[in-house]
Amino acid sequence: MEWGINLLENHRINLRNLLKTSLFNRLGVLVIVFTITLTAVLFYQFQYSFTTQDIILDAHEHYYYSKMVESWGSPPDTNRIILEINNLQLWCGIYRKNINTEGRPVPGKKYWSNVPANIDIKEFISWVISSDYTEMYNIKISNETQTGEINTMPVTVVNNGNYLFYLIIDYIPPSDWYNIMFAVLLAIVFILGLYFFIRYYLKPVHLMQNRIKLLEQGDLTSKVKIIGEDELAELSHSMNKMIKEINILLENKHQLLLDVSHELRSPLTRMQFLIEMLPEHNNNTKLREEVNFLENMIENLLLSDRLSMPYKTLDFKKTNTNKIVKKIMNLFPSTENIISIFNTIPDEEIVVDETKFIIALRNILDNAIKYSRGKDVNLSIEKKDTIEFCVKDSGIGIAADNIEEITKPFFQADQSVSTKGFGLGLTICKKIIESHGGWLSIKSKVGQGSVFTLHLPKVPIKS
């Protein structure tokens, strides 16, 4: 006996642990319990509502009403009738039978009645006749009986050949609409209950969803709250661990780039110093350009890394488009004759992180100058739905298949064109303008040049 109790207890503990640690098992049990309960309640409700209309019970009812009327005799014994109808809480109206032209029995002269005066027996509507049951179940009913209603009250009429007995129950059954509404409301209550239970058990999913949104905003420190011990709890723990490892990898990558850039800049500085000490030669300028190119390359790599995660803050400052253009042109002193500027809103006030925005515009202009090969480059600034900084070049153009790819890191559209770079300029440009709440659009046709537009929102995003 004790062994059996211990075995039962072990099974109970195992079942409890299984339900505790398995989300799907809990949801499965929950759905089963709710389904069985809902089905049982609805079945009971509808079964109860339609029990009195069950065919076999109606046949029995006709039989017993016929036997009861038969026992009253003909002519009926009113004393006995009074005793029985009072005991059964019925109203009874007895009328001599007439036959109309259709052969249907209709009431004639009243013999005896305790039916209230406001009930008109002529309004009787017949639903079922006893001969139907005789044919259906072979139940022999000595007197013809009919079941129907008067003003929604159940009525049975017994015809013993000489008299019609109207037996009326003082009861109005509930409306079908009442049953339907009850069932619908009950279903809604159960469905809402099931919804809130599932919502409670799936709360970790909501927490993980919020955590992913924070991760998209650059938050690598907060954690998902662990709830329970099931699969979702394990998933939450794994997500926290994964984000921690990502944070470590990003820090290591950033530190590696800093270390590499430091090691590269040291010999570059020495090279610049040695170039200045060299005698004047035509190649000195080329050497300086190469060193400057390497420095810009290192700067772009570091900036691209810093822009890999979304900004938490930007150094927004008020300025105007004219000041931005002047600072941009100062970065291209040897190409003043190539770049044509059309600033239609020189005094337009904008709010930007000036340093980063100038880098973005500089990268686009730098690419335009390289691919235009000395031809004109147009910089136009207009105010439409956004403030547009539009750079149009006269270069070789970009194939339609490459337009979506060109802003990806290290992608270069045309390797046949000798241009220096790692393919980071447009990537950095896109990240910078998106950090301002704007976007970069590109239009191009092969052989007809390209148009790069920075769309800056009129209202700056909150820093």
VENFENBEL-V50872 format. One record per residue. N is the residue number from 1. SS is DSSP state (H for helix, E for strand, L for the rest). PSI is psi in whole degrees, -180 to 180 (none if undefined). Layout:
{{N | SS | PSI} {N | SS | PSI}}
This chain:
{{1 | L | -46} {2 | H | -36} {3 | H | -41} {4 | H | -40} {5 | H | -42} {6 | H | -40} {7 | H | -43} {8 | H | -40} {9 | H | -39} {10 | H | -42} {11 | H | -39} {12 | H | -41} {13 | H | -43} {14 | H | -42} {15 | H | -42} {16 | H | -42} {17 | H | -38} {18 | H | -43} {19 | H | -32} {20 | H | -37} {21 | H | -7} {22 | L | 113} {23 | H | -43} {24 | H | -37} {25 | H | -42} {26 | H | -45} {27 | H | -38} {28 | H | -47} {29 | H | -41} {30 | H | -45} {31 | H | -42} {32 | H | -47} {33 | H | -46} {34 | H | -40} {35 | H | -47} {36 | H | -45} {37 | H | -46} {38 | H | -44} {39 | H | -44} {40 | H | -44} {41 | H | -45} {42 | H | -41} {43 | H | -44} {44 | H | -42} {45 | H | -49} {46 | H | -37} {47 | H | -41} {48 | H | -40} {49 | H | -33} {50 | L | 12} {51 | H | -45} {52 | H | -12} {53 | H | 5} {54 | L | 135} {55 | H | -47} {56 | H | -35} {57 | H | -36} {58 | H | -37} {59 | H | -43} {60 | H | -38} {61 | H | -44} {62 | H | -43} {63 | H | -47} {64 | H | -35} {65 | H | -40} {66 | H | -43} {67 | H | -39} {68 | H | -46} {69 | H | -37} {70 | H | -35} {71 | H | -15} {72 | L | -13} {73 | L | 177} {74 | L | 106} {75 | L | 155} {76 | L | 147} {77 | L | 102} {78 | H | -32} {79 | H | -44} {80 | H | -39} {81 | H | -45} {82 | H | -43} {83 | H | -46} {84 | H | -42} {85 | H | -29} {86 | H | -39} {87 | H | -38} {88 | H | -1} {89 | L | 54} {90 | E | 158} {91 | E | 143} {92 | E | 131} {93 | E | 125} {94 | E | 126} {95 | E | 146} {96 | E | 148} {97 | E | 134} {98 | E | 157} {99 | E | 122} {100 | L | -179} {101 | L | -23} {102 | L | -6} {103 | L | 3} {104 | L | 132} {105 | E | 133} {106 | E | 149} {107 | E | 141} {108 | E | -130} {109 | E | 138} {110 | E | 133} {111 | E | -49} {112 | E | 146} {113 | E | 143} {114 | L | 19} {115 | L | 133} {116 | L | 149} {117 | L | -25} {118 | L | -2} {119 | L | 117} {120 | L | 110} {121 | H | -17} {122 | H | -13} {123 | H | 9} {124 | L | 132} {125 | E | 122} {126 | E | 135} {127 | E | -43} {128 | E | 142} {129 | E | 147} {130 | H | -28} {131 | H | -26} {132 | H | -42} {133 | H | -34} {134 | H | -43} {135 | H | -35} {136 | H | -46} {137 | H | 0} {138 | L | 38} {139 | L | 122} {140 | L | 115} {141 | L | 116} {142 | L | -39} {143 | L | 145} {144 | E | 130} {145 | E | 149} {146 | E | 140} {147 | E | 137} {148 | E | -143} {149 | E | 157} {150 | E | 115} {151 | L | 44} {152 | L | 2} {153 | E | 134} {154 | E | 135} {155 | E | 138} {156 | E | 129} {157 | E | 124} {158 | E | 130} {159 | E | 109} {160 | L | 12} {161 | L | -38} {162 | L | -30} {163 | E | 154} {164 | E | 124} {165 | E | 114} {166 | E | 109} {167 | E | 112} {168 | E | 131} {169 | E | 128} {170 | E | 72} {171 | E | 131} {172 | E | 112} {173 | L | 153} {174 | L | 152} {175 | L | 150} {176 | H | -33} {177 | H | -34} {178 | H | -45} {179 | H | -42} {180 | H | -45} {181 | H | -39} {182 | H | -44} {183 | H | -41} {184 | H | -46} {185 | H | -40} {186 | H | -42} {187 | H | -41} {188 | H | -43} {189 | H | -45} {190 | H | -41} {191 | H | -42} {192 | H | -41} {193 | H | -45} {194 | H | -40} {195 | H | -48} {196 | H | -35} {197 | H | -46} {198 | H | -40} {199 | H | -39} {200 | H | -45} {201 | H | -25} {202 | L | 16} {203 | H | -38} {204 | H | -32} {205 | H | -41} {206 | H | -40} {207 | H | -40} {208 | H | -37} {209 | H | -45} {210 | H | -36} {211 | H | -38} {212 | H | -39} {213 | H | -41} {214 | H | -37} {215 | H | -39} {216 | H | -28} {217 | L | 1} {218 | L | 8} {219 | L | 111} {220 | L | 17} {221 | L | -39} {222 | L | 162} {223 | L | 159} {224 | L | 131} {225 | L | 130} {226 | L | 123} {227 | L | 121} {228 | L | -164} {229 | L | 17} {230 | L | -164} {231 | H | -37} {232 | H | -34} {233 | H | -42} {234 | H | -39} {235 | H | -41} {236 | H | -43} {237 | H | -43} {238 | H | -37} {239 | H | -44} {240 | H | -43} {241 | H | -41} {242 | H | -44} {243 | H | -37} {244 | H | -43} {245 | H | -37} {246 | H | -42} {247 | H | -43} {248 | H | -43} {249 | H | -42} {250 | H | -40} {251 | H | -41} {252 | H | -41} {253 | H | -45} {254 | H | -41} {255 | H | -37} {256 | H | -44} {257 | H | -39} {258 | H | -43} {259 | H | -43} {260 | H | -43} {261 | H | -36} {262 | H | -43} {263 | H | -32} {264 | H | -35} {265 | H | -28} {266 | H | -52} {267 | H | -30} {268 | H | -39} {269 | H | -42} {270 | H | -38} {271 | H | -42} {272 | H | -42} {273 | H | -43} {274 | H | -35} {275 | H | -41} {276 | H | -25} {277 | H | -12} {278 | L | 152} {279 | L | 155} {280 | L | 131} {281 | L | 155} {282 | H | -28} {283 | H | -11} {284 | H | -41} {285 | H | -42} {286 | H | -39} {287 | H | -42} {288 | H | -41} {289 | H | -40} {290 | H | -41} {291 | H | -43} {292 | H | -37} {293 | H | -43} {294 | H | -39} {295 | H | -42} {296 | H | -36} {297 | H | -44} {298 | H | -42} {299 | H | -43} {300 | H | -39} {301 | H | -45} {302 | H | -41} {303 | H | -41} {304 | H | -39} {305 | H | -41} {306 | H | -27} {307 | L | 1} {308 | L | -33} {309 | L | 149} {310 | L | 148} {311 | L | 142} {312 | L | -34} {313 | L | 151} {314 | L | 148} {315 | L | 74} {316 | E | 137} {317 | E | 150} {318 | E | 136} {319 | E | -172} {320 | E | 167} {321 | H | -32} {322 | H | -42} {323 | H | -40} {324 | H | -44} {325 | H | -43} {326 | H | -44} {327 | H | -34} {328 | H | -45} {329 | H | -29} {330 | L | -19} {331 | L | -9} {332 | L | 63} {333 | H | -28} {334 | H | 2} {335 | H | 26} {336 | L | -33} {337 | L | -14} {338 | L | -39} {339 | E | 122} {340 | E | 130} {341 | E | 132} {342 | E | 88} {343 | E | 103} {344 | L | -9} {345 | L | 63} {346 | L | -29} {347 | L | 8} {348 | L | 125} {349 | E | 132} {350 | E | 157} {351 | E | 109} {352 | E | 166} {353 | E | 99} {354 | H | -45} {355 | H | -49} {356 | H | -38} {357 | H | -39} {358 | H | -37} {359 | H | -42} {360 | H | -48} {361 | H | -36} {362 | H | -42} {363 | H | -39} {364 | H | -45} {365 | H | -39} {366 | H | -44} {367 | H | -42} {368 | H | -42} {369 | H | -42} {370 | H | -48} {371 | H | -18} {372 | H | -18} {373 | L | 53} {374 | L | -8} {375 | L | 171} {376 | L | 145} {377 | E | 129} {378 | E | 132} {379 | E | 113} {380 | E | 145} {381 | E | 121} {382 | E | 160} {383 | E | 113} {384 | L | -130} {385 | L | -29} {386 | L | 173} {387 | E | 118} {388 | E | 125} {389 | E | 104} {390 | E | 126} {391 | E | 119} {392 | E | 125} {393 | L | 175} {394 | L | 38} {395 | L | -159} {396 | L | -12} {397 | L | 173} {398 | L | 136} {399 | L | 147} {400 | H | -36} {401 | H | -21} {402 | H | -10} {403 | H | -41} {404 | L | -27} {405 | L | -19} {406 | L | -21} {407 | L | 1} {408 | L | 149} {409 | L | 137} {410 | L | 12} {411 | L | 133} {412 | L | 127} {413 | L | -43} {414 | L | 101} {415 | L | -15} {416 | L | -19} {417 | L | 128} {418 | L | 92} {419 | L | 138} {420 | L | 139} {421 | L | 166} {422 | L | 3} {423 | L | 33} {424 | L | -14} {425 | H | -52} {426 | H | -30} {427 | H | -47} {428 | H | -42} {429 | H | -46} {430 | H | -43} {431 | H | -39} {432 | H | -48} {433 | H | -35} {434 | H | -32} {435 | H | -20} {436 | L | 2} {437 | L | 10} {438 | L | -159} {439 | E | 164} {440 | E | 127} {441 | E | 146} {442 | E | 128} {443 | E | 134} {444 | E | 151} {445 | E | 138} {446 | L | 127} {447 | L | -4} {448 | L | 9} {449 | E | -179} {450 | E | 158} {451 | E | 118} {452 | E | 127} {453 | E | 126} {454 | E | 116} {455 | E | 110} {456 | E | 125} {457 | L | 147} {458 | L | -37} {459 | L | 118} {460 | L | 153} {461 | L | 160} {462 | L | 136} {463 | L | none}}
